[in-house]
Amino acid sequence: MSFFKREAETHAFAVAGKPVRCGHCAGDRFVKTRTQLHSAGLTFFQLEWLGQSVHVLACDQCSQIQWFVDEPEPI
């Protein structure tokens, strides 16, 4: 049983019209979340809130993480 199944619902996603597959285990079910990217300069000046947000998909089977600027679409 995967850690993510207990935390959130899993889905299959597509980005740029193509289904997302895990590069490690070839899984097709992911947990989606958002996170912010930080740079050393923004952190030094305590301006992390200015950093760009990205979409993160974590594989339900092996937990490998994939990052996307464009929002993944559930399929």
N, C-alpha and C positions, 0 to 999 in steps of 0.2 A: 504494500500500500504506500502510495506516495504521500509525502508531507503536505503537498499542496492541496490534495483532495479534502483534507480536514479544514483548511483555511478558506478556500474560495472555490467557486464554480469554475470548471474547465470548459474550454471551447476550442473549436478549430477556427483558424484565422487565415485571411488572405491579405497580402500586401502587393500593391501594384498589379492586381488581377491574378496573382499566383498564390496557390496555397502555401502556407508556411510549414516547413518540416524541420525537425530538430537535426542539426548537423552532426550530433553525436550518436543518437539512437534511432533516428528517423521517425520519432513520435510526431503525432499531429494534434495533440491536445495540450493546451497551454492555459496558464493563469496570466491575465493581463493586469498591469499596473502602470502608473506613471511615476517618474522620478525626475529630479533636476540634475543637470550637469553643472559641475563647479570647476572653476579654474583657480590657480594659486593666487592670481591677482584679486579676483572677487572675494576669495576667502580672506586674504590679508586685510582688505578694507571692509570686511563684514558685509558684503553686498551679494551674498549667495542668491538672494531672492531675484536678482537680475539674470541669473543663469537660465539657459534654455531648458525647457521640459521635453522629455522624450518618453515614448511608450516602450514598455518592457514586457516581453513574453518569456515566461519561465516554463520549461517543458515539464509536464505532469509526470513523466516517467523517470527522467534522469536529472532534472532540475537545471539543465543548461539554460543560460539566459541569452536572449537575443534582443538587441536594441533597435528601435525604429523612430525616425523623425515623423514620418506619416503614420496616422493612426491605423492600426490593423483592423480590418473589417471581419466581424464574426461570419462564419459560413456554416 
